Amino acid sequence: MRRIWIHVVLPLVFSAVPVLAAALLFVAIPADARQEYLRRVAETPIDWIIIGLGFSLFAVQVAFSWRAMRWRDAQADFDHRADRWVNHLSQAAEWFPLLGLIGTVVAILQTFSSITPGSRPEPSDIIRKYAPAITATGGGLYMAFINILPAWVVATGRDLIRALGGYAPAPEPAPGDKL
């Protein structure tokens, strides 16, 4: 029974944590804000890029995190072949706030370029043109957050599986080594 827990159940449970956290964060956003975001995202291509890349990277990371937490009896350790990919893909999360900023700057430039000297734009026009700035920023931050979770879950999950399984703690890495 312990073998099933260590080899199957715990890796699956820990791999599901980022997915559940992403869903929980999305549901925690107030309903009217979430609906407004989804409505506006349909109109802004930069958001399509952010969301498409973000969820693609997230799905791949979740798969690799499951592989990284599988215990291998032959080596008496975890499957470290996925570590490099988990780390590289989690580092890609740093790019999402920058993509969001690009969308923000573009939307602000679009808003101000539509205002000519002496014109009196309606507040609703300004809000309509400025809204993509907020959706790009929000989308970039959301994707950055969910894309750092799998690497954290691998590190934490491995320690918990070792502790619950009664295995020795992982050796401390040598200076300059990475996870």
Secondary structure, DSSP 8 states (H G I E B T S, - for coil): -HHHIIIIIHHHHHHHHHHHHHHHHHHHS-HHHHHHHHHHHTT-HHHHHHHHHHHHHHHHHHHHHHHHT-EETTTTEE-GGGHHHHHHHHHGGGHHHHHHHHHHHHHHHHHHHT--TT----HHHHHHHHHHHHHHHHHHHHHHHHHHHHHHHHHHHHHHHHHHHT--------TT---
